[in-house]
Amino acid sequence: MSSLSIRRIITGVLSVAVGFIGTFVILLILGTDFAEFGIESVIVVVALSLAAMIWLDYFLSAEILPE
């Protein structure tokens, strides 16, 4: 595997982890859980994961997004 592939894998894994952890923290602050929050929790996970992926792509130079 090339270093670019490894950086892309790291970017993907870290962005999903940031999405789940960020959503968990938000739900803790709100005093609710994934089951009670419903489908909105999935939307929040995806949104936070995409935001984290954009920044990780920039800092790790994973070249997932075009210039």
Buried (B, 14 or more C-beta within 10 A) or exposed (E): EEEEEEBBEEBBEBBBEBBBEBBBEBBEEEEEEBEEBEEEBEEBBEEBBEBBBBEBBEEBEBEBEEE
